[in-house]
Amino acid sequence: MTPGARPAGPAGPARHPLQEAHPLVTEPRHPAAPPRRVILLGATGSIGRQAVDVISRFPDRFEVVGAVARRDASGLRALVERLGVSRVALVAPDPDLEVPAGWGVGLEAACEIAALPADVVCVAITGAAALRPTLAALDAGTTVATATKEVLVMAGEVVRARARRSGSRILPIDSEHSALWQCLRGEDPASVTRLILTASGGAFRDRDPATLAAATPEEALRHPTWNMGPKVTIDCATMMNKGLEVIEAHFLFDVDYPRIDVLIHPSSVVHSLVEFHDGATKAQIGAPDRRVPIALALADGERLPGVAAPADLAALSPLAFRPVDPLRFPALGVARRAGERGGVVPAILNAANEVCVGAFLRGACRFDQITDLVGEAVEAAPAVTAPSLEDVLEADAWARCRVTDALALPAGAAVGGPGGGVGAA
């Protein structure tokens, strides 16, 4: 025996640290197998198109067996022709559209496709409309790769219970949560002291807060580093996006809220960091390219070659960070309080925000009203312990009606949410 060495103890069962501590995000498995069967929900939106790009570059690794879009019939038709998808559906087609024979229509058709036999369901439907299809995929026991943080925000307890019951898993496509997943792989969860999400600061990062009442949708949509859909881009401008991500991280990684922090990082090169109790900090670094987390999730954690160009660190230096100013970005505090209260409060936060953002994009709400109205709904939210799906849906509807009335929007203006009307790409 080498001097100083200790005798080996009895062999114990193999440990899978993430499996033990994180009920949704677990260690990847890569058995030799045929191409992975993929279902795309939100197939014609920003994330859906990038997923198609990844899949098309690795035809021996992936096969699309189902696809859902909100109303982009031409985009869905092109996808069918390009990849030979056999099962497709439109959630809310234009009334005068002649839907091709064999296509499904409506939310139920989307849920049926989400529950088809597959290896992974990629959820890229915007907002609360993704909830029911996600639950359908989880109930079918399929791994879910999600870019839709609102599902875990509004119904994290319900989603986690469904995943446990069926044995399914959720893998993140959001760049920040994918970064956390990558940093946590192979680590003992007991050694983690803090998760740190980074935020670009959005379009108004350096703008005088006193001028935000006059901010226009066109200004708010000019994100400094990412090219995303309108809803998430407005959420970045208010910093509500990062608040939703704090709640999502809580459910994905089973970390309590005081140990989840946010830093402003203007260049969006460091996507997230994990701090450990020995003083070490791990960061995931890469150019702002969503195809990397998409590919990683679709491939169940396997790294595929050439997905994106590596970051040129010399060109991107220096890497700057600064704390979030709570006076400039009050939405982050509103979201954190909603998450800490739990129950149906995060669902109310999400629904109120969706209505406000939609109204802002239509010119029916000032930018500075968004956080105020959402905060008022959160403060008025009822306390519900261990909410059921029905509790979540009722809270969602209550918040939408409350904000619609506060903005004096016309009847029907807030239609959407888990019913699938608004936001399905």
C-alpha positions, 0 to 999 in steps of 0.5 A: 500500500502506498504510504499515507493511502487509506484502505478502501472501504466497502463498495456502495451503490453507484451514486447519481448526484443529480438524480438524488437531489434534482427531481427533474434534471438528471444525469444523461444516458447515451445507450446505442440506439436508433435516431432519437424521436423528437416532437416539436411544440411551437415548431415554427417559432424562434426556438422551434426553427433553431431546433429544426436547424440542429435536427437537420444537421444531424439526420442520423441522430434525430427524427421528428415524429410530430410537430405543432404550431399555433397558426403558421400553416405555411411554416408547418407545411414547409417543415412537413416537406423538409423533414417528412413529419407525419403528425402535425397540428395547428392550435389556432389556425386562421378562420379562413384557412383550409386546413390540410387533410390529416392535420389536427386542429386545436389544443386537444390535437396538440396534446395528442401529439405531445403524448405520442411515443417519442424520446423527447418533446421539445416545448417551445410554445410561448407562455401558459399555453404550453402547460397542457401539452407539457403535462400530456408529454410528462404523463406519457413518460417522455423526457421534456426539453423545455424553453417555456419557463412559464410552465414551471413558474405557474404550476411547478408543484403540479409539474414536479408531481406528474414527472415523479409519477411517470418517471419522466424528466425535464431538461432545460433549453433556456441558456441560463438553466442549461448552463446551471445543468452543465455546471452541476453535472457530476457535482454533489448537490450538498456542496452547492451554496449558490446558483447565479443567473446572469442577465443582459439587462435588456433594452433599457439596462442603462436608460434613465428610469424616469423616462420609461413611462414613455418607452415604446414597444419598438424600443423595448424589443431592441434586445442588445444581445439576443434575438428572441420572440416579442414576449420574452424580449419585453420580459427582458426589458422589465427583468421579469424574465429573470424573475421567472427564471429564478422560480424555474431554477428553484423547481428544476434544481430543488434549490431554495430561493435565498440561494438563487441570485442574479447578476447583470452581465451585459455581454451575455457570454457567461450564461450562469454560474454555480458557487460551491462550499469550498469557494470554487465557482463554475461558469458556463461560457459561450457565444449567445447561441440557443442552438447549444442548449437545444442540441444538448437537451435533444441529445439527452446531455450528449455534446454534438460536434460543431453545433456553434462556434466557440466563444472568442474570449480574447475578443469578448474580454473583459467580462463585466458583472454588476448587481441588479438595481432593485429600483431600476428593475423592481419586477425581479423582487416581485417575482421572487416574492411570488416564488417564496409565497408559493401556492398559486401566487406564481401562476398569478404572477405569470398570468398578470404579466402575460396580459400586461405584456400583450397589452403593452405590445398593442399600445394599451399599457404603458411600460412602467405599468407592467410591473405595478399591475403585476405586483398588485395582483401578486399582493392580492393573490390568495393563499393556496397550499399544495395547489391542484391543477384546477387551483392553478387554472382558476388562479390564472383566469382570476389574474387575467380578468383582474388585469384586464379590468384594471387596464379597461381592455375590451372584452376578450382581450386577455383570452389565452393562458393554459387554454392555448389561445395566446402564445403558441408558436 
